[in-house]
């Protein structure tokens, strides 16, 4: 099912409910054929923005263009978008093929063409031969595929998805993340995907738009968002991290009275946070190196988590404030003898190249 796609241009979109800003001056360009994820916590505004794109929510101000066409006043059924809802919104009294063919019926497509496109869509989502089943005879994963087939049956240029995997169990959800991404690459649709699951966003996206409090916080590739968060909220929200208080003065960064080196230029004085990812820190070797920062502490807990061992360190900063630091060690490099005992003093290392501070 090959398809052409459209770019999306969002300019200064604002939506206010009484004194509450659901969206505040959002501007965003989504490239034709891109998989863009809108990521944020509950109530951040991500679903509101998706509903603006779909036409179900009218913004108070702003512009939305699909390609060169302004669609802000266009009703949803005329926007030519495919939509997958969080609860799938399938018709329980219809068969699978009737559900998938419904958009074609609304468009006045002939029965023969509808049958052909329904079969094609079901084959695309790996449900070939199940068209005569009732919806209530399907598993959760199969229902999700039916909803997806219905969204793509008429080959839209833009596909919108609102947390479509949230009802699935963890294993199936992770499998479907890979499948959805592969399907996107096959169909060449511009895809806008809403989730509050950071790992899901990192797995599937070309780029991620992080939204919080109705505002665009950061836009970038999964690698950029994870490795170089622009503020403490993003560092804390995307993946695991510990934020250690850092004071910057005269281009020098200190934790308590101990100076640390960081990977970025420090051109502003003030209070910042050092972002420490558990997979970036490690038990320090006996010989210290110039390209590493070191932290002393005591092992509080050691937790086996299958592919890794999680160490919880009670970190005693030079300023006297106790703080927990987490260290994740791949189990392929772990032996019982290599691990410190609970209560033992330990030194943790973080490479300067992985040391970033945020405001």
PyMOL commands that set and color helices and strands:
alter all, ss='L'
color gray80, all
select helices_A, chain A and resi 46-54+76-78+96-106+111-124+135-137+140-152+170-187+198-204+222-227+232-237+331-333+352-354
alter helices_A, ss='H'
color red, helices_A
select strands_A, chain A and resi 8-17+20-30+35-39+61-66+69-70+81-84+158-162+190-195+207-212+215-220+242-249+252-255+258-260+270-276+281-283+292-304+308-316+322-330+345-351+356-358
alter strands_A, ss='S'
color yellow, strands_A
deselect
rebuild
show_as cartoon
